[in-house]
Amino acid sequence: MAKRSPAEQQREREAQDLRYMSNPSQWVLWPFCPIKRYVKDAATNYTRVETAYLIAQEGKLTTVFHGVVFTPDIEKDRQQPYAGFQEIVADGWMVD
């Protein structure tokens, strides 16, 4: 079996995340889908994990709620709407 390049592994991961995000009926924690992304802090040069979640709610399916899925507060958690799941994945978010 040929070893896949890091770029191929990244494309495969993004395709899997896209398939999972776009099928809420498959979400293990339905109606929530925990997501994360790695963010590099320019000041300290450290990479931190940013946590958020998606929610299977009409009109909010492609909105990222910045917070923790186990203590969701959809009224208070910062919301970041996206045009679609491709845009969410392109912004670095992945299924956690």
N, C-alpha and C positions, 0 to 999 in steps of 0.2 A: 504494500500500500504506500503510495507516494505521500510524502509529508506536505501538508498545506502551508503556504506562506502566511505570515501574520495578516496580510491584507485579505487573503481568502478567508481566513478564520473570522476576521472582523465582518466581512460581508455576510458570511453564513450566520453569525450571531445576530446581526441586524435584521436579516430575513426572518429568523426565528422569532425575534422580539416583535417584529411587525405583524407576523401571523397571529401571535398570541394576543397582543394588544387589541387587534381588530376583531377578535372573537370573544366578547365578554362571557358568553355561555361556557367557555373553557376556563375562566379565571377560577383558580382554586379558592380564593378568598372573596368570591362574588358577594356583593356588588363592587368590591374594591380590587384594584390591581396595583400592588406595590411596585414602584420603579425607583431607580437611582441613577446618578451620573457622577463621574469623577471630575472635580473642578480643581484646577491648579491655582493657588493663591500667588499672584505676582509678587506681592510684598515679601512673603516668607519662603516662596518656592516649594511649599508643601502642597500635596494633593489631598483634598478632603472629599468625603462622600456626601453628596446632597441627596436627601431622601424626599420622596413625594409619592403620590398615588393618583390613579385614575379612578373614576367612579362611573358605574353603568347607570347614568341618569340622562333622560332626554334633554338634549341641548348642552350637556356638559361632558359628553363622552371623550372629546379631545381636549379637555381642560386639565392641565396638570395642577394638582393641589399640593403645595409645598408643606409637608408635614410628615407625620408618621401614621401609617395605615392602622395601627393598633389603637390609636387615640385620635381618630379623625374628627375634625371640626370644620365642616364644609362652609360654615358661616364665617369663621375667623381665619382659617388657613389661607395664605396668599394664593391667588388663582392666576394661572398663566394660560390663556386660551391659545390653541394652535389651530391651523387650518385643517390638519389631518394627522393621521398616525405617522405618515412618512416624515412630516416635519418634526414630530416629537422625537423620533429615532435619529433624525439628522442633527438634532440639537444635543445629542449625546445621551439621551435617556435610554435605559435598558430595563428589562423586567428583572425584578429582584427576587 
